[in-house]
């Protein structure tokens, strides 16, 4: 499973969404800011990385978050 598919799955699971396109703004799709910390922690745990707050906040789609994850994986 590619990063983007895994990130989509995490976003949907944490946010209670039934589906999410890779380029869809997940907040516009119904994800709530209350769940953001849970999402951040799930992503960091899934990939054993630390995502800087500024990069997490700027990434509003699964594709953007997958790129952040990919970038950070290369630095560990």
C-alpha positions as CSV (number, residue, x, y, z in Angstrom):
1,X,0.0,0.0,0.0
2,X,1.4,3.4,-1.0
3,X,1.9,6.2,1.5
4,X,-1.1,8.1,0.1
5,X,-3.4,5.1,0.5
6,X,-2.2,4.6,4.1
7,X,-2.6,8.3,4.9
8,X,-6.1,8.3,3.4
9,X,-7.0,5.3,5.5
10,X,-5.7,7.0,8.7
11,X,-7.5,10.2,8.0
12,X,-10.8,8.4,7.4
13,X,-10.4,6.2,10.5
14,X,-9.5,9.1,12.8
15,X,-12.0,11.5,11.3
16,X,-14.9,9.1,10.8
17,X,-15.0,9.7,7.1
18,X,-16.3,7.0,4.7
19,X,-14.0,8.0,1.8
20,X,-11.5,10.7,0.9
21,X,-9.9,11.6,-2.4
22,X,-6.1,12.1,-2.3
23,X,-6.4,15.8,-3.2
24,X,-9.5,16.6,-1.2
25,X,-9.1,19.1,1.6
26,X,-10.0,16.7,4.4
27,X,-11.4,19.6,6.6
28,X,-13.8,20.5,3.8
29,X,-14.8,16.8,3.6
30,X,-15.9,16.8,7.2
31,X,-12.8,16.2,9.2
32,X,-12.9,18.3,12.4
33,X,-10.1,20.3,13.9
34,X,-10.9,18.6,17.2
35,X,-9.5,15.4,15.7
36,X,-6.3,17.0,14.4
37,X,-4.1,16.0,17.4
38,X,-5.4,12.4,17.1
39,X,-4.5,12.5,13.4
40,X,-1.0,13.9,14.1
41,X,-0.3,11.2,16.7
42,X,-1.6,8.4,14.5
43,X,0.6,9.5,11.6
44,X,3.6,9.9,13.8
45,X,3.0,6.4,15.4
46,X,2.3,4.7,12.1
47,X,5.6,5.9,10.5
48,X,7.7,6.4,13.7
49,X,8.4,10.0,12.8
50,X,7.9,13.5,14.3
51,X,5.9,15.8,12.1
52,X,6.6,19.5,12.7
53,X,3.5,21.5,13.6
54,X,3.9,24.0,10.7
55,X,4.2,21.2,8.1
56,X,1.2,19.3,9.6
57,X,-1.0,22.5,9.6
58,X,-0.1,23.3,6.0
59,X,-0.9,19.9,4.6
60,X,-4.7,19.7,4.2
61,X,-4.9,16.8,1.8
62,X,-3.9,13.1,2.0
63,X,-1.4,13.7,-0.8
64,X,0.2,16.7,1.0
65,X,0.4,14.7,4.2
66,X,1.9,11.7,2.4
67,X,4.6,13.9,0.9
68,X,5.4,15.2,4.4
69,X,5.6,11.6,5.7
70,X,7.8,10.6,2.8
71,X,10.2,13.5,3.3
72,X,10.5,12.8,7.1
73,X,11.1,9.1,6.6
74,X,14.2,9.9,4.7
75,X,15.6,12.0,7.6
76,X,15.5,9.3,10.3
